[in-house]
Amino acid sequence: MQCTSCGASYKQGDIFCSGCGTKLQPVLNEALNEASALELGGGPSLGAARLLMLGTLLLGFIFQALVYSFRLGTEALGLFYAGFWIAYLVLFHVFCYKQAKARPLGYLFALIGAYLCLMLVFQTRGYSDEMLALLNLFAIPFLLMLHSQYVTKPLPKGHESSYIKLFFYGFFVQPFSSIGRFFNVFACLMPQSGRRKGVVLGILIALPIVAIVLKLLLSADAVMGLYAKSLVASLNLSEILWRIALLISCAVLFYSFLHNAAWGRRHEPKPFETRQWPITAPAIILCALLAVYMLFSFVQAVYLFGGHGLPEGLTYSEYAVEGFGQLLLVSIINYSVFALFLCNVQKGRLLKGLLAFLLLATGIILASAFTRLLLYIGAYGLTFKRIQAFWLLCYVAAVLILCFVRLLKEKLPLLRISTLVFILWYAALNVPDLKAWYPG
């Protein structure tokens, strides 16, 4: 290695250059900075990297407590789970505050994530629906992943679909691609020369020697061995080792994730060239679907909306409860067909007309689902689960309105607005004590 000032050679561990007297940076610090520079022309300072490592170690400590909170019951699980993700949110905004400041909508995602954590604490204490609490266990990390990708990887309009790729990238690549940097920072904490290096080296050599000697003494003296066994039994060494392993694993993965979020490469979406499909095949598919929906609309107009008597042996409550989930699934299929053809089929009046009729048919299907649900509520009363079903229909209907608007205004970011509406819809679903008003 050579001094950057005068070019004189020096050895690892030297503090000052023997040629010019310039203070030398430790080689491990250089390696850390060089590795960071490969990713974003500089990367974190050593102080910031150390602070991030300390924060992720704290996350790891909460995580190991979370894993072992199962034995304490659901209340402790909800408390530790919420505390873990709130601590992550704080750590994220400490190191990504510049990106968050530039994307203020991200604060709304963060607030909704914190709100869901708070609701989870109430839900695990029995104040709300148990199924909703289970959903929140998955909804919170998914929402916070969307939040992190939105804040740290801004995309221009027209590339919102790339967030789907970034969502999976955040789960399966970012936590692993910078694992080595955690250990680089840890190595930088070790003294490179001087008295402190001797102290650390002495401790590392003394530990295995003391362990061997202690093992021999315990086997030689029965009384000392009994005391040692009782001490080991009270400490539960296997659990301690598992807790340490969980702590370190969590700290390493979140260090890699947050390092990539704060200092990783910015995502530059490549301009994609989509080959527009000819209208012929999509038009046939849409016409076939519309023919089926015309028959369905006729049946609904006669038996459900028109008040015509039902076939013998079938009551309106039975008719209402059957097919509710299938109608929702058909609506989702229609939205998928709408998005696929709108983005990939050659534009024209024929396509717009067929898609408009498809949305109109979807509206009839949703009206049928609404009517069935109201009939069922009239027969059996209002419960919390039926409120959830009604609220889900409201969101699907809101997406239908957005699709109509997108058909008229091509620049409308349909995916972005639909996702935002869904997040707000799900947050409203977590209104506290709603189950207490409508049990069942």
HELIX and SHEET records of a PDB file:
HELIX    1   1 VAL A   27  LEU A   40  1                                  14    
HELIX    2   2 LEU A   46  VAL A   67  1                                  22    
HELIX    3   3 TYR A   68  LEU A   72  5                                   5    
HELIX    4   4 THR A   74  PHE A   95  1                                  22    
HELIX    5   5 TYR A   97  ALA A  102  1                                   6    
HELIX    6   6 LEU A  105  THR A  124  1                                  20    
HELIX    7   7 GLU A  130  THR A  152  1                                  23    
HELIX    8   8 SER A  162  PHE A  172  1                                  11    
HELIX    9   9 GLN A  174  SER A  177  1                                   4    
HELIX   10  10 ILE A  179  LEU A  189  1                                  11    
HELIX   11  11 ARG A  195  ALA A  220  1                                  26    
HELIX   12  12 ALA A  222  LEU A  235  1                                  14    
HELIX   13  13 LEU A  237  TRP A  263  1                                  27    
HELIX   14  14 THR A  280  VAL A  299  1                                  20    
HELIX   15  15 GLN A  300  PHE A  305  3                                   6    
HELIX   16  16 TYR A  316  VAL A  321  1                                   6    
HELIX   17  17 PHE A  324  ASN A  344  1                                  21    
HELIX   18  18 ARG A  349  TYR A  380  1                                  32    
HELIX   19  19 PHE A  384  LEU A  408  1                                  25    
HELIX   20  20 LEU A  414  LEU A  429  1                                  16    
HELIX   21  21 LEU A  434  TRP A  437  1                                   4    
END                                                                             
